[in-house]
């Protein structure tokens, strides 16, 4: 039975956020930032996770933001769980239902819009997703969302490429906005002391070139492309380390270990797994790499690395090209040869040249993607939709 939630203060805009994933990915990171920075005297927030054991709980607890888990992943009686969501929405009386990711979009529009006549905003965080690689159900949900995409009051895309991709695939929003990811530059920033401490922890000497990648182990992130490029670089340089972190990017991942051994990188790769605090990881790097082959909209990791003053090499997926233009290098996806050449180009710069490029990258984040400005765009949209 869903818990009864007290009616909201009429002076505030009540927002119910529905999220899908079990893991803290880009969508969850941006939602956390949004919930942390939305004006508390103007907005009241409540989160529903479609699945159980959502790690968002620990991030939201200290902000007194409630999260309710429907447990759709483990429950056989999914119909009753969906009824619970219906009760939650009735009790909470949201002014707006804000959904992130396709399954949440579909459930939000059916229950929120069609049954309860609530205002619904979809938030799409990806671009050219190859959903057939994720099973028939994922592809079916995408097609259903495409057919229903005229019903949300508005659709937010976090990238230009993501918007164009979805429209080309049949999405027809009545109103849409591009609101990119935002970054807190007071948190993500260069720090030489933390850089040295992090390196010392993993026995990395100060003259070693460190190239990093931060992403969950998933086919879209194309870790194989990164490792192939790393093997080409390793053959030309001795004092180099490749730092890898993210969910399932650890020594227990037999598939990943097999690839590292295949490319003879066991002495050069450091697997860090899922980091509770990723900032020192970025601060320790000389170069950040995004090797994704598809699906990215606006990768949080690229913006976070840039905010920490780290120059980036990225594949031309999603809005990566736009994000790093003028302050980083872009290569085609699935091309480890070009990826290695781009990383070597940055390696061959002097330390001061790399630092200068990294600081320019940070300034670009400050100018275009400061979290305060991004949250303001969300606030303006929420107020506009609430007033309709």
N, C-alpha and C positions, 0 to 999 in steps of 0.2 A: 504493500500500500504506500502510495506517495505521501510524504509528509506534508502537512498543511503549512503553507507559507503565509506570513502576515501580509496584508494588503499594503501597498506602497504609499509613501508620502506623495500626495498629489502635486507637490511643488517640484518633484524630481521626475526625470524621464526614466522609466523602468525598462531595463533591457535584459532580455533572456538570451544568453549566448549558448548555442548548441554546437558541440565539438565531437569529432568522430574518433580520433586516434587514441591508441594506448600509450604512445611514446611522445616524448617532447621533441617535436620536429619544428619546422619553420612556422607552420600555422599556429601551433601552441605557443611558441616563443613570442610571436607578434601579438597574440591574444593576451598573454601575460603583460607585455609592455602596455597594451591598451588599457587593461584593467588597472594597472598601477598608476597610470597617468591621467585617466579621465577625471574631470572635476567631481569631487565627492559631493559637493553641494548642489550639483546639477544632474548627476546620473547615479542610479542605483543598479547594481549588476548582480546577476545570478547565473551560474553556469550549469549546464546539463551535459554530461558525458554519455554518449550512447553506449560506451563499453565500461568495463569494470577496472578497478585498480589504476585509475588514471593518475599519473604522477603530478598532474596540475594541482592536486589537493595540497601538497606541501608548500607550493608557491603561493597559493591563495589564502591559506589559513591565517598568515600573519597580517593579511589585509582585510580580514573579516568578510571575505567574499565566499558565499556558500557555493558548493558544488554537489550536485546530485548525480549518482551513477545509475543508469537504467539497466546495466548488465545485459545488454542484448547479445553480447558475445558468448555468454555461458547459459543463458536461459533457453529452455526448450519452448516455454510458453511465451513467445515473443509478442503475441497479441495483447496479453495482460500488461506487459512492459510498456507497450505503446499506449495503452489506456492510462498507465501511470503518468506518462508525459502529458496526455490530455488533461489529467487532473492537476498536474503541476502548473500548466499554463493557465488553467481556470483560476486556481488559487492565487497565483502570483500576479495575475492581471498585467502582463507586460504591455508597454506601449509599442515596443518593437521586439521582434524575434530576429536575432542576428545569427546566421548559420555559417559554419566554416567546413568545407570539404563536401564532396558530392552526396554521401549518404545523409549527412546532416541537412543539406539543402533539400533533398527529396522529402525527408520526414517533416522538416520545418514547413515546407510549402503545403503539404497535404493536410497536416494537423493544424498548423498555425493559420494558413490562409483560407483553405477550402472549408474546414470544419468550424474554426473559431473566428474567422474573419479578422485576423490580426495583421498588422503591418510587418512585412518580412523583407529582410535584406540578406542577399547571398553574398558570400565573400570567397572568391575564387583565387587560389594561391599558386596555380601551376600554369604551364603552357601546353606544349605538345605531348601530353601524356599518352603513352602507348598502353592503353587500358587492357588490350587483349592479352598482354603479358601478365596481367594480374587476375585473370580468370573471367568467366562469362558474366558473373554477377556484377563485377565492377563495370564492365562495358554496358550492361543493361541499365544500371543506375545512371551512368553518364547519358545514355540515350533518352531515358525518361526525363532527366533534368533538362536536356536540350529541348524536348517537346513542351516542357512546362516553364521555360525560361522567360516567358512574357508576363508571368503572374507575380513575381516578386516586385515590390515597390521600387527596388533598386538593386543593382548588382555592382559590387566592388571587385575590381581586378587589381592585383598588386604589380602587374607589369603590362606594358603595351603589347608585347608579343602574346601574352596570355589572352588579352581581350580579342585580338585579331584571330587567334587560333580558334577560340570558342565560337566566335561569330561565323567563321568559315565552316564550323562543324554544326551549324544550325541554331546556335543560341540567338535569341532575338529580344534582348532586354528592352523594356520600355524606357528605362533610364539607367545609365551606367557611369561609373567613375573609376579612374585609375588613381589609387592611393598606394604608393610604394611603401616598403618597409622603412621603419625609422630606427635610429640608434641613439643611445644615450652617450654622448661624448664625454660626460663627466665620469663615466664608468669604463668605457672602452677607450683606452688611451695608451700611448707609449709609456713604458716604465723600465728603465735600465736595471734597477735593483731587482725587480721581480723577474726580469729577463734572465739575469745571472743566477738567481736562486732556482728558477725552474730548470735551467740547463745543468746546474750543479746536481740537482736531484737525480737527473738521468745520466750523469757523468758525460756531459757534452761540453767540450772545451770551447772557450770564447771565440776562437777563430774558425770553428766549424760552421759551414753553411747549413742552415736548417730550412728545409722546405716542408710545409705542412698541408694536410687536408683534414677537414672536420666534417664528417657526414656519416649517417647510418650506413650499414652495409646493405646496399640495395642496388639492383641492376641499373637503375637510372643514374646512380652516382658514378658508375663505371670505374671502380677501383682498379680493374685490370688495366685500363688505359693509363692510369696514374703509375702503376707498377712497371708497365712496359717502358714508359718514358723515364722512370727512375733508373731502370736497368741500363738505359742508354747513357744517362748522365754518370752513373756510378763507374762506368768503364773509363770515363775521362777525368774523374776527380776522386781523390782518396778521402779528403777530409769533409765528408758530407753525410748528413743524416736526413731521413725522411720520417717525419712525425705524423702518425695517423691516429685520429681519435673519433669516437662516435659509437652509437649503439651497435654491439656485435663486432666492433673492430678491436678485437682482443685476441690473446693467445688461445682461447677456447674455440675460435672459429677455424675449424680444420680446413675449410675451403680456402680461406684467406692465407693461412699458413702454407698450404700447398703451393699457392701462387708465388708467395714470397720466396720459398725455397726453389721453385722452378726458375725464377729470375735471378737466383743467387744473391738475394738482398738481405739475408738473415743478419748480416753484420751492420747493415745500413738503416734498416727499418726499426722504428720503436713504436710498438702498439700500446696505446694509452687507454683504450676502452672508452667508456662513457665518463666524462669528467664532470664533477659537480660544480667546478668553477673553471670555465674555459678561457677566461681572460689571460692568465699567465701563459697559456699555450700560444695564443696569438703574439703576445709580447716577446716570446722567445724566438720567433721566426725571423728569417731573412726574406722569405718569399712564401706567399700563400698560393695554393693551386686549387682550382675547381675543375674537375675532369668530367663532369656530367655529360651524358650522351643524349638526354631528352628530358622533358618534363619540368624543368626549372622555370619558375616565374621570376622571382627576385630572391636569390639565395641569401639568407641571413648571414651565413658564414663569410661571404665575400665582403659585405658591408661592415661586419664586425672586425675583420682583419684590416680593412682600409682605415677604419676608425682608430685602430691601434698603430697606425703608421706603417703598415706592411704592404709593399707592392704586390700586385696579384697577376697571375696568369690564369686565364679562364677560357673555357670552350664557349663557342658562340651558340649558347642555348638560353632561351628566355631573354631577359633584358641585360644579361651579363655584359654584352658589348657596350651598351649605353652606360652602364654603371661605371666601368673602368676606362672609358674612352679618355685618352689623354694622360692617364695616370697608371696604366697597366697594359698588358698584352693580351690579345685575343687570337685563338686558333680554332680551326674546325673541330667539331666533335669526332671522337673515334679515330684520331690521328696522333698516335703516340710519338711519331717522328717530329711533327711540328710542335707538339707539346714540349718535348725535350729541348728543341732548338730555342723556344721562347724562354724556358727556364734558364738555359745556358746563357742567353743574352743578358738576363738580369744578374746571373752569377758573375759574369765577366765584367760587370760594372764595378767601380770602386765602392767601398763601403759607404762613402759619403754620397755618391750618386744614388745608391739604393735608398739611403736614408732620406735624401731630398725628394725622391719620387714617392716614397711612402708618406711623407708629410703633405705632399700635394694631394695624394689619395685621401688623406684625413680631411683636408680642407674641402674636398669635393663632397664628402659625406656631410660635413658641417653645413655647407651651403645648400645642399639639395635634400638631405635625408635626416635632418635633426629630429629626434623623436618628438620634441615639443610642437614643431610645425606639422608633423604627420598626424599626431593626436588631435590637433586643432581641426584638421580636415575631417576626421571622423566625427568630432563633436558637432561641427557644422552640419554634416549630413544627418546625424541622428536627430538633431533639433528640427531640421527641415522635414524629415519623414514623420516625426511625431506630431508636427503641426498640420499635416495634411488632413 
